[in-house]
């Protein structure tokens, strides 16, 4: 499944020539709205055959970028689920759920370029510094390192990865 997700992300980037999740939602005709939620960061749903991503309007731009990339993963991978029932807050960030894991993997593939990680690692940057420089949560970087290892690299992936990093 990981290679399948990587292929979908690569195809999107090639077709639309961007990794920007906001530009991709526009290109894919996905409505993006904002609501004042308390702890919910966002959700994805399909209503009347229209795809929607609703974001918490209290998120920073960086958090919005991450959440919208995650929701794009649901759009590309789980539209059938969202047609039956919206991907609700208590399901969104549960990493024990296969769809949530896959959406996080999709977000890592979309937001983090392989070459950026490889270059920073070759410069001697450690895991935390790479995540900080790329402006992504450490745990999202772990998904990317897993992907790079599947492509033949040998990155050490920290143990004890928080499975709920988007829910923080």
C-alpha positions in Angstrom: 0.0 0.0 0.0 2.9 2.4 0.7 4.2 2.2 -2.8 0.6 2.8 -4.1 0.4 6.0 -2.0 3.8 7.1 -3.2 2.7 6.6 -6.8 -0.5 8.6 -6.3 1.4 11.5 -4.8 4.0 11.4 -7.5 1.3 11.4 -10.2 -0.4 14.4 -8.5 2.8 16.4 -8.3 3.7 15.6 -11.9 0.2 16.4 -13.2 -0.2 19.7 -11.3 3.4 20.6 -10.9 3.1 21.5 -7.2 3.4 20.0 -3.8 1.2 22.8 -2.3 -1.9 21.2 -0.8 -3.9 24.4 -1.2 -3.1 24.6 -4.9 -3.9 20.9 -5.3 -7.4 21.3 -3.6 -8.1 24.1 -6.0 -6.9 22.1 -9.1 -9.0 19.1 -7.9 -12.1 21.2 -7.3 -12.3 20.4 -3.6 -14.1 23.0 -1.5 -12.0 24.3 1.4 -13.9 26.0 4.2 -13.1 27.2 7.7 -15.0 26.8 10.9 -14.2 27.7 14.6 -13.7 24.3 16.1 -12.4 23.7 19.6 -10.0 20.8 19.3 -10.9 19.5 15.9 -8.3 20.5 13.3 -10.3 19.5 10.2 -12.3 16.9 8.4 -13.1 15.6 5.0 -16.5 14.7 3.6 -18.4 14.3 0.4 -21.9 16.0 0.3 -24.1 16.1 -2.7 -21.2 14.7 -4.8 -19.0 17.7 -3.8 -15.8 17.1 -1.9 -15.2 19.3 1.1 -12.3 19.9 3.4 -13.2 21.9 6.5 -10.3 23.4 8.5 -10.3 24.8 12.0 -9.9 28.6 11.5 -7.6 28.9 14.6 -4.8 26.9 13.0 -1.5 28.4 12.0 -0.8 28.4 8.2 1.7 25.6 8.8 -0.8 23.5 10.7 -3.4 24.2 7.9 -1.0 23.0 5.3 -0.4 19.8 7.2 -4.1 19.1 7.9 -5.1 19.8 4.3 -2.4 17.5 3.1 -3.8 14.8 5.4 -7.3 15.4 4.2 -6.2 15.3 0.6 -5.0 11.8 1.4 -8.5 10.9 2.5 -9.8 12.4 -0.8 -7.4 10.4 -2.9 -7.6 7.2 -0.9 -10.9 7.0 1.0 -13.6 8.9 -0.9 -15.9 5.9 -0.6 -15.8 6.1 3.2 -16.5 9.8 3.2 -19.6 9.3 0.9 -21.1 7.1 3.6 -20.1 9.2 6.6 -17.8 12.2 7.1 -14.3 11.5 8.4 -15.1 12.8 11.9 -12.8 14.2 14.5 -12.6 11.1 16.6 -11.5 9.1 13.6 -9.2 11.6 11.9 -6.1 11.2 14.1 -6.5 7.7 15.3 -3.4 6.0 14.0 -4.7 2.6 14.9 -7.0 3.2 12.0 -5.7 2.1 8.7 -7.2 5.1 6.8 -5.6 7.6 9.2 -2.2 5.9 8.9 -2.5 6.0 5.1 -3.6 9.7 5.1 -0.6 10.6 7.3 1.7 8.6 4.9 0.1 10.5 2.0 0.8 13.9 3.7 4.4 13.0 4.3 4.9 12.0 0.7 3.2 15.2 -0.5 4.8 17.7 1.9 8.4 16.4 2.1 10.6 16.1 -1.0 12.9 13.1 -1.0 15.9 15.2 -2.2 15.4 17.7 0.6 15.7 15.0 3.3 18.6 13.3 1.6 20.5 16.6 1.1 20.0 17.7 4.7 21.0 14.2 6.0 24.2 14.4 3.8 25.0 17.7 5.4 25.0 16.0 8.8 21.6 17.2 10.1 19.9 15.0 12.6 16.3 13.9 12.6 15.1 16.8 14.8 17.0 19.4 12.7 15.7 18.1 9.4 12.1 18.2 10.7 12.6 21.7 12.0 14.2 23.0 8.8 11.5 21.4 6.7 8.8 22.8 9.0 7.1 19.4 9.6 6.4 17.5 12.8 9.1 14.9 13.7 6.5 12.2 13.4 5.6 13.2 9.9 9.3 13.0 9.0 9.3 9.4 10.3 6.7 8.5 7.6 9.0 10.0 5.0 12.1 8.1 6.3 10.1 4.9 6.1 9.3 5.7 2.5 12.9 6.5 1.7 14.0 3.2 3.4 11.7 1.4 1.1 13.4 3.0 -1.8 16.8 1.6 -0.6 18.0 4.3 1.8 19.1 3.4 5.3 17.8 6.1 7.6 17.4 5.3 11.3 13.8 5.8 12.2 13.3 6.8 15.9 11.3 4.4 18.0 8.4 5.6 20.1 6.9 7.7 17.3 3.8 9.4 18.6 0.9 8.0 16.7 -1.3 11.0 17.5 0.9 13.8 16.3 -1.9 15.5 14.3 -4.2 15.4 17.3 -1.9 17.4 19.4 
